[in-house]
Amino acid sequence: MSYTDYIFNDYRRRCDELEASTNPFAKGIAWVGGDYVPVAEAKIPLLDQGFMKSDLTYDVPAVWDGRFFRLDDHLDRFEASMKKLRMVSPIPRQEIRDRLVEMVAKSGIRDAYVMMFMTRGLRYVRQYAPEDCPNHCYLLVTPYLWVMGEEVQKAGGSAVIARTVRRIPAGAIDPTVKNLQWGDFTRAIFEARDRGAMYPILSDGDGNLTEGSGFNVVLVKDGRIYTPRRGVLEGVTRKTVLKLAERLGLDCVVDDIPVQLAYDSEEIMFVTTAGGVMPITILDGQPVGDGQVGPVTKTLWKAYWDAHSDPEFSFPINYY
Ligand SMILES: Cc1ncc(COP(=O)(O)O)c(C=O)c1O
């Protein structure tokens, strides 16, 4: 029996139930232009600057087994991102929150990947003063997505530290504003594939680690947890993992982390909402530690998924 079974067995059963659902929103529901539509029918206007210039921010909380996980933390970060981009939501925070809960309930999806977008809004090409654009909000709920699937989680995934591309500097694009300017990540994903690995980690170009394509990086060395302080999105999953690690009595270091520490680590985890705690057991073609999913990763993996039913971190959705 794998350490992942106790979560995945139930999850697979819920997926089968969702598959059999006749609810028109069971494959996803979007809120666009004031209406709820099945996700396959949702459209954004071409002239939205979110599409034209990637002038947007977004956030992604999840629902697990019918409970919203850390929704208010994601709303806090979404609001902070909007403020940094000088955006003003057309609807109050409480309405975004209520609509997201309503959408999950309407869809019947018990394990959901939830997205909220704020874009600069509509402007005609070249007639553009960002401060004049009324910002647009789009909401989306789909079945849960995995950055690392069940089979890979069992044995651990493979990663490289990218050599051909670095993370865009924070002085150019602020990584604490959750954004979709993925040029550096996309190049790094192709490099990882070319080198026979699944995922890239990017450095800051000055010998420190940053993050990877949609996840934060957590290292374990001598029983201590390390994760980069800057040049990264301040992930909600990472925040949860650090809190759980501290409760388990582990020392946590959030600082500049030299790339070399990744090669010297006993365990490596990637952490993100869309996948949770994801073990990495091969780095640049070499085993991480003994090449197995390590004890700290397994302990945090379980603590993380257990937190999803803890009222400190989550609340239940009333499905109709
Ligand atoms: C670049 C990047 N870093 C880190 C994360 C992890 O953030 P969170 O744990 O809040 O999902 C994400 C999530 O999508 C991301 O896109």
The ligand as a MOL file (V3000), in Angstrom:
LIG
                    3D

  0  0  0     0  0            999 V3000
M  V30 BEGIN CTAB
M  V30 COUNTS 16 16 0 0 0
M  V30 BEGIN ATOM
M  V30 1 C 4.6550 30.6310 -9.8470 0
M  V30 2 C 3.9510 29.9580 -8.7330 0
M  V30 3 N 4.5910 29.7680 -7.5540 0
M  V30 4 C 3.9940 29.1560 -6.5180 0
M  V30 5 C 2.6900 28.6970 -6.6020 0
M  V30 6 C 2.0360 28.0250 -5.4160 0
M  V30 7 O 1.0910 28.8900 -4.8460 0
M  V30 8 P -0.1310 28.3430 -3.9840 0
M  V30 9 O 0.4560 27.4360 -2.9680 0
M  V30 10 O -0.7280 29.5650 -3.3650 0
M  V30 11 O -1.0350 27.6200 -4.9110 0
M  V30 12 C 1.9740 28.8940 -7.8030 0
M  V30 13 C 0.5780 28.4320 -7.9130 0
M  V30 14 O 0.0070 28.3780 -8.9600 0
M  V30 15 C 2.6130 29.5420 -8.8880 0
M  V30 16 O 1.9700 29.7500 -10.0400 0
M  V30 END ATOM
M  V30 BEGIN BOND
M  V30 1 1 1 2
M  V30 2 1 2 3
M  V30 3 2 2 15
M  V30 4 2 3 4
M  V30 5 1 4 5
M  V30 6 1 5 6
M  V30 7 2 5 12
M  V30 8 1 6 7
M  V30 9 1 7 8
M  V30 10 2 8 9
M  V30 11 1 8 10
M  V30 12 1 8 11
M  V30 13 1 12 13
M  V30 14 1 12 15
M  V30 15 2 13 14
M  V30 16 1 15 16
M  V30 END BOND
M  V30 END CTAB
M  END
